[in-house]
Amino acid sequence: MTTEQNPKIMEYLQSVKEHVSPKELEGYLHVNHIIHAFTKGEEHGESKFFEKMKDEFVNNISQHFLYSANMVQTLSEKKFQIDSCWISPFSQKTIFVTTVENTISDEFINLFYDLAFDFEGRYFKDKKSHIQFSFIGNENIDADQLACDNYIKVNNNNG
């Protein structure tokens, strides 16, 4: 790699030009040592950034799955069956599939949105990021289209 390929290196070398030399001289750092150290520092910083980003992504997805599972459990405890749960980790959305009767039941709707707003609020407070919960009736579900939209089926109470 030449210094012309990386303007950051050129900028840095310009700022320390009194302390570097293109030739090896006693008391001065050789330019190649600076370039090597700079490149290694960038690579290390980049790998640390991606490692942190990956860990954060995995943690967010795990929390998203846990909140979705808690929704299913709470609704089931209140005698509202959830047929399946579809999660999109990339858009941070969950779709709960339930009976058509539930989709028009005031009791289900009120409970669902109370839970959803509570979990969404807690997630935002903890992660500074949004998740979204919604529900649909269980008739004419196009599983292939949900999969194309990056949803993953994670729960099926009907076997």
Secondary structure as GFF3:
##gff-version 3
##sequence-region A 1 159
A	DSSP	three_ten_helix	3	5	.	.	.	ID=ss1
A	DSSP	alpha_helix	7	15	.	.	.	ID=ss2
A	DSSP	three_ten_helix	17	19	.	.	.	ID=ss3
A	DSSP	beta_strand	20	21	.	.	.	ID=ss4
A	DSSP	beta_strand	29	30	.	.	.	ID=ss5
A	DSSP	alpha_helix	31	77	.	.	.	ID=ss6
A	DSSP	beta_strand	82	88	.	.	.	ID=ss7
A	DSSP	beta_strand	93	98	.	.	.	ID=ss8
A	DSSP	alpha_helix	100	103	.	.	.	ID=ss9
A	DSSP	alpha_helix	106	127	.	.	.	ID=ss10
A	DSSP	beta_strand	132	137	.	.	.	ID=ss11
A	DSSP	alpha_helix	143	148	.	.	.	ID=ss12
A	DSSP	beta_strand	152	156	.	.	.	ID=ss13
###
